[in-house]
Amino acid sequence: MHRQTKPTMHELSGNELAWIEFLRLLSYDQVPTPTLAAIQALRLTLTGRELKICSRDCA
């Protein structure tokens, strides 16, 4: 089985580097702990479905 290596910063496209910089600026260069709500929102965003954000008591 061939193991795929991670790309280095030199192998990333200009667009990919711009997204990395954007995410660093957005997160104040911190790595936030993923929450269930954040993961669900990301999943819904990536699948193209409508996003409904609510509190824990949302029915």
Helices and strands as residue ranges (DSSP letters): G 9-11, H 14-26, H 36-47
